[in-house]
Structures are given as structure tokens and as C-alpha cells.
Amino acid sequence: MTNTVTEINKVALLQREINYIKSERIRKACEEMVSLLPDYFFSIPAASTGKYHPKYALGEGGLLRHTKAAVRLAIELLSDPLIGNKYKSDEQDLMIMGLILHDGLKEGLVKEKYVRFDHPLLIVDYIMDNEEKLGLEVEEIEFLCDVIKTHMGIWTVDYKGVEVLEKPTTKYQNFVHMCDYIVSRKCLFFEFDENNEIVG
């Protein structure tokens, strides 16, 4: 039987990002959720058209690289005391976990043909469905889900003109959205090696 990403190394593929989380408890919760992500997350591009993401986020593994870039940007920003000191350690950890998971069900729990506009809500529901496995406090689950569900920023209306998502309002929601937004800009470049790890 051939080993698959599911069987052996989903967590390994995001280990560097997970290890930025200082709290062992939150880190283990993140590993649990990453292990539950669908296989396709680790292979699809961040966008099928290339219209809204830079080249590194396209092609095989593009969504994984986009996720890694968003987390790395968060770490760089939080390393600046003028930014990082506005957030408690556990808040930083939960925002990083939110960035790792924010696009986890981008094409649905079972892969669909197109991106699901409501994917922030899908992953939030998935986290809630697996809450008992995570060992997090109720307030931490709420915090995590809050920063994920608003990561799309002002883009809250679906293709049919229906208001589906909420806009970010808190500093935590805005931070997660900002990291996701910035790494989707085509003018910014992250260099990756052959193992999809950021260089530098």
C-alpha cells in the first residue's frame, strides 16, 4: 500500500509554521487540526486563475506556500515590539494557528471543482466539529474562529451578490486579514526551496 500525505506527513509539511506557536497546548491543537485537513490542501494552487495571487502561490502546492508566507509575515510583524507587544503570547499563538488553518477547506471538506466563497465558515464549522479533540478553552476556540471567519476582509459578498461573510472589526481579526491580504499582493515575493520552505 502506498503511503499518502494523509498517512504520514501533513503535520510535517507545516511543522516549521506550527513550531512558531509558543504554547505547547495550542501547538498540539494546531497539529491535530492540520492532520484533519483534506489532502488537496497540500497540493492545489492558492488560486486557479492567478488573478489574485503572486506566482509563488500558483501551481502545485501554491496554497501551502501561500499559507507559509502568511504565517512568516505574521512572525516578522509580531517580532517588532511596536506591533507584537499589542498582543498577549496566547493571542499571537492563536492568530498564527488561524493563519495556518484559514484556507484549510478552500475547496470544501471534500474537494469541489471551484473555490468555496464561504470557505472561512466551512473551516470554522470544522474546527467546532472537532473542538473536543483540541484541548482548547471555549474562549480560545471562539478567538480562533473569530479571526478565521473574517480573514477575507471587505470581500464579504458572494458571486450571487449575497452577503455571506463578516468584515473584521477587532485588532485580532484585522491582523489576520492583513497578513493574508499582504501575501496575496503580486508585488511581494517570497522565495521557496524545493521542499516548499521559505528561503531566508
C-alpha positions as CSV (number, residue, x, y, z in Angstrom):
1,M,0.0,0.0,0.0
2,T,1.4,3.4,-1.0
3,N,1.8,6.0,1.8
4,T,-0.2,9.2,1.3
5,V,0.1,12.7,2.7
6,T,-2.8,11.8,5.0
7,E,-1.0,8.8,6.5
8,I,2.5,10.3,7.1
9,N,3.2,13.9,6.8
10,K,0.5,16.6,6.8
11,V,1.9,18.0,10.0
12,A,5.5,17.7,8.8
13,L,4.6,19.8,5.8
14,L,3.7,22.7,8.1
15,Q,6.0,21.8,11.0
16,R,8.1,25.0,10.7
17,E,4.9,27.2,10.9
18,I,3.4,25.1,13.7
19,N,6.6,25.4,15.7
20,Y,6.2,29.2,15.8
21,I,3.4,28.6,18.3
22,K,5.0,29.0,21.8
23,S,2.3,27.3,23.8
24,E,2.6,23.5,23.7
25,R,-1.1,23.1,24.3
26,I,-2.0,25.4,21.3
27,R,0.7,23.9,19.2
28,K,-0.7,20.4,19.8
29,A,-4.2,21.6,18.9
30,C,-2.9,23.1,15.7
31,E,-1.2,19.8,14.8
32,E,-4.4,18.0,15.4
33,M,-6.4,20.3,13.1
34,V,-3.7,20.2,10.4
35,S,-3.8,16.4,10.5
36,L,-7.5,16.6,9.8
37,L,-7.2,18.9,6.7
38,P,-8.1,17.3,3.4
39,D,-5.3,16.0,1.2
40,Y,-6.0,18.5,-1.6
41,F,-5.0,21.4,0.7
42,F,-1.3,20.4,0.3
43,S,-1.3,20.3,-3.5
44,I,-3.7,22.8,-5.0
45,P,-2.8,26.4,-6.1
46,A,-3.9,29.3,-3.9
47,A,-6.0,30.4,-6.9
48,S,-6.9,28.7,-10.1
49,T,-6.7,31.8,-12.3
50,G,-3.6,33.5,-10.9
51,K,-5.6,36.8,-10.9
52,Y,-5.3,37.5,-7.2
53,H,-2.1,35.8,-6.0
54,P,1.6,36.1,-6.8
55,K,3.5,33.4,-8.9
56,Y,4.8,31.5,-5.9
57,A,1.2,30.8,-4.8
58,L,0.3,29.2,-8.1
59,G,0.8,25.7,-9.4
60,E,1.3,22.5,-7.4
61,G,1.5,23.4,-3.6
62,G,0.6,27.0,-4.2
63,L,-2.0,27.1,-1.3
64,L,0.6,25.6,1.0
65,R,3.2,28.2,0.1
66,H,0.6,31.0,0.5
67,T,-0.2,29.7,4.0
68,K,3.5,29.6,4.8
69,A,4.0,33.1,3.6
70,A,1.1,34.4,5.6
71,V,2.5,32.8,8.8
72,R,6.0,34.1,8.1
73,L,4.7,37.6,7.6
74,A,2.9,37.4,10.9
75,I,6.0,36.3,12.7
76,E,8.1,39.1,11.2
77,L,5.5,41.7,12.2
78,L,5.0,40.3,15.7
79,S,8.8,40.3,16.2
80,D,8.6,44.1,16.1
81,P,7.8,45.1,19.7
82,L,5.7,48.1,18.4
83,I,3.4,45.5,16.8
84,G,3.9,42.4,18.8
85,N,3.5,44.0,22.3
86,K,-0.1,44.8,21.4
87,Y,-0.9,41.1,21.7
88,K,-0.5,38.6,24.5
89,S,1.5,35.4,23.8
90,D,-1.5,33.2,23.6
91,E,-3.3,35.7,21.3
92,Q,-0.2,35.6,19.0
93,D,-0.3,31.8,19.0
94,L,-4.0,31.6,18.2
95,M,-3.6,34.2,15.3
96,I,-0.7,32.1,13.9
97,M,-2.9,29.0,14.2
98,G,-5.7,30.9,12.5
99,L,-3.4,31.7,9.6
100,I,-2.3,28.1,9.3
101,L,-5.9,27.0,9.1
102,H,-7.6,29.9,7.4
103,D,-7.8,28.4,3.9
104,G,-7.9,24.8,5.1
105,L,-11.2,24.0,3.4
106,K,-10.8,26.3,0.4
107,E,-12.5,23.9,-2.0
108,G,-14.8,22.2,0.6
109,L,-14.4,19.4,3.0
110,V,-14.5,17.1,0.1
111,K,-12.7,18.7,-2.9
112,E,-15.1,20.5,-5.2
113,K,-14.4,21.9,-8.6
114,Y,-14.1,25.6,-7.5
115,V,-13.1,27.6,-4.5
116,R,-15.9,27.9,-2.0
117,F,-16.6,31.5,-1.2
118,D,-17.8,30.5,2.2
119,H,-14.6,28.6,3.0
120,P,-13.9,30.7,6.1
121,L,-17.2,29.5,7.6
122,L,-16.5,25.9,6.5
123,I,-13.2,25.7,8.3
124,V,-14.8,27.4,11.4
125,D,-17.5,24.8,11.4
126,Y,-14.9,22.0,11.0
127,I,-12.9,23.4,14.0
128,M,-16.1,23.4,16.1
129,D,-17.0,19.9,15.0
130,N,-13.6,18.8,16.3
131,E,-13.4,21.0,19.3
132,E,-13.2,18.1,21.8
133,K,-10.0,16.8,20.1
134,L,-8.2,20.1,20.5
135,G,-8.0,20.6,24.3
136,L,-8.5,24.4,24.0
137,E,-10.7,26.5,26.2
138,V,-14.0,27.7,24.9
139,E,-12.7,31.3,24.7
140,E,-9.7,30.2,22.7
141,I,-11.9,28.3,20.2
142,E,-14.1,31.4,19.9
143,F,-11.0,33.6,19.4
144,L,-9.6,31.2,16.7
145,C,-12.9,31.0,14.9
146,D,-13.3,34.8,15.0
147,V,-10.0,35.6,13.3
148,I,-10.6,32.9,10.7
149,K,-14.2,33.8,9.7
150,T,-13.3,37.4,8.8
151,H,-10.0,36.8,7.0
152,M,-11.5,37.8,3.7
153,G,-11.7,41.5,4.8
154,I,-14.0,43.6,2.7
155,W,-14.8,40.7,0.3
156,T,-17.9,39.5,2.0
157,V,-20.4,39.2,-0.9
158,D,-20.5,36.0,-3.0
159,Y,-20.8,35.7,-6.7
160,K,-24.6,36.0,-6.5
161,G,-24.4,39.2,-4.6
162,V,-25.3,37.7,-1.2
163,E,-23.6,38.9,1.9
164,V,-22.1,35.7,3.2
165,L,-19.1,36.8,5.4
166,E,-18.4,39.3,8.1
167,K,-15.9,42.1,7.9
168,P,-13.1,42.2,10.5
169,T,-13.7,44.6,13.4
170,T,-11.2,43.7,16.1
171,K,-7.4,44.2,16.1
172,Y,-7.0,40.4,16.0
173,Q,-9.3,39.9,13.0
174,N,-7.6,42.8,11.3
175,F,-4.1,41.4,11.9
176,V,-5.0,38.0,10.4
177,H,-6.8,39.6,7.4
178,M,-3.8,42.0,6.9
179,C,-1.3,39.1,6.7
180,D,-3.5,37.1,4.3
181,Y,-4.1,40.2,2.2
182,I,-0.4,41.3,2.0
183,V,0.9,38.0,0.9
184,S,-1.7,37.9,-1.9
185,R,-0.2,41.0,-3.5
186,K,1.7,40.3,-6.7
187,C,4.4,42.9,-6.0
188,L,5.7,41.0,-3.0
189,F,7.9,37.9,-3.4
190,F,8.8,35.0,-1.1
191,E,11.4,32.6,-2.3
192,F,10.8,28.9,-1.6
193,D,13.2,25.9,-1.9
194,E,12.4,22.6,-3.4
195,N,10.7,21.5,-0.2
196,N,8.3,24.4,-0.2
197,E,10.1,26.1,2.7
198,I,10.8,29.8,2.7
199,V,14.4,30.7,2.0
200,G,15.9,33.2,4.4
